[in-house]
């Protein structure tokens, strides 16, 4: 059977599964409702009798002020944190082969386990652990938030999603697309950009609308490059740490619609590759890792989000239009350590600047069904051999929510590249690729707020 | 250049948050219009009240817009229904507002459900196979006027604690509100007599407290489980139930799509009664007593 037909059949099966389950569970009967009603009415009557007796005793204290029934003790007497888990399962039915990092057709892309609680009157703690087959267990985020600061300030210390761009501040499994946009994946990372350090934000409204400034200083811009090691740590100098700032501006256009227009930037030094000189071994480290050099990289950008959700029909109709543009600026000729420069090693990392953007729209068709589309553009890395190249992609999404706690999504994407390294080399030499992905996510545990 | 950037950031961090209006009123923000109206009735001119959700909106699904954060940021009191009704949006607003007064444990954090005798507190194991259950109990308690009085008393107590000089006025306002409610209840007593015992179907469990007060007998729900949209097999069973019990009214909120209710009504000869569940849910329903009067009167007319 043709792979796309198989994919379509599978999608139809998973989309039908939830309503079928629901139809099979329609066991609530009128007698149950009546029994519940009678039982609860008893407790209500008792409370009313007590109140009536109190009224007779003292007219001024006629009504109870606190718990009367049903709330007779603390909700969480053992002070346990909220524990929740999100499963993110991806199926790749791309006709010419899997486009997943691990080459799987079906994979548990990630399980995210979250522990969240108030630490004390001054701090809240949030821990998100990621579990997947490639990285095993990793600390995705772990931060302490100071909640008692004056002046509308909030501070975090730990590891967090960097406040750079719009979509990067959303967990990947909460996106309305299966993957981050190409510009986010390329400039910030496949799983978004996290940083470990200090985050401070302040909200203000001197002009009558919501504004928020978020600044962060983190150990480094991006993750430690596992297979590329610099002779000097990239964070050796304070000026080489990762520094970011984001200014959010939000306006209500009407009761049903609003826009957000924001700008952000991050700068820091990142490890970049070298080409070896006369002695090829000279740029291989003692532990076999390739030696690189720290070079400054800066990413800045702007994002725009328009939302529409009529309040009375809000369960059934909504629309989002989002666009984000980013520009990456690279240091052209970073200093190469003398011991490598003497061997003739030369800089082979990114140079110059390049841009990328995406535009995403999503319309709600029914209470549970959403249709989305995205257009992506990405300039090629500014290396000589790829100068002038680009990647363009168009994708469509069908999102189905059986409930607030589960999501099924199908994605079709057409990718067209020119003059740059292939995004999916395993699919063969063609510059064009059609991808079909299916995603199922589910959430266990306490009800989490809906991302805005 | 870096120094200039740092100076600009510092300037933004030290900007005044917003123009501050000098007044001694308590700033009260409520999650729903019902709490807002009762708070106004009790607080009178000593408070400045505002609300987040609208009466014609499903209170479970309010968007946590940043403009709401600004409202809560300056609040002295944040009053909410509780029992996880606002769980999908309230944490974002409370955390975003950075206002210690309205965080859990703060002087202005007011979970109104603590004053209410509750219905539908689940017994035994609770999980999401039961739908979008509220493990702490049914949160739609404001639709019982007795609970309206309890809410008013809770507001009086909290406002008096935060603004002791206004205690006498809060007490007088609370009494006046309760008296108006009692007077209105005497007016609609005949309607209650008509409603009592009549079988009806409700869309969601939001009408359980209303049923306790009015005596209407909910024989089934349009939703097979709380928060789960109607399925064909459930509706088929519900139609049989309505025929067997003689239920001739389907009560639903204005924010649900009435197509399914109309379908059931066509097959049972019933009437679909769209009732506002909250103040402002329909034009002219501008305060709490008007809401109760409107809903009771409409229901009595439909079942008679």
Interface residues (C-beta under 8 A of the other chain):
Chain A: X19 X22 X23 X24 X25 X26 X27 X28 X29 X30 X33 X34 X36 X37 X40 X41 X43 X44 X47 X48 X63 X64 X65 X66 X67 X68 X69 X70 X71 X75 X118 X121 X124 X145 X147 X148 X149 X151 X152 X153 X154 X200 X202 X203 X204 X205 X206 X208 X209 X210 X212 X213 X215 X239 X245 X247 X248 X250 X252 X255 X258 X260 X307 X309 X311 X312 X313 X314 X315 X316 X367 X368 X403 X404 X405 X446 X447 X449 X450 X452
Chain B: X2 X5 X9 X12 X13 X15 X16 X17 X18 X19 X54 X56 X57 X58 X61 X63 X64 X65 X66 X67 X69 X70 X73 X84 X87 X88 X89 X90 X91 X92 X95 X96 X98 X100 X103 X104 X105 X113 X114 X115 X116 X117 X118 X119 X120 X121 X128 X129 X132 X136 X137 X146 X149 X150 X153 X154 X157 X208 X211 X212 X217 X218 X219 X220 X221 X224 X225 X227 X228 X229 X231 X232 X233 X234 X237 X241 X244 X245 X254 X255 X256 X257
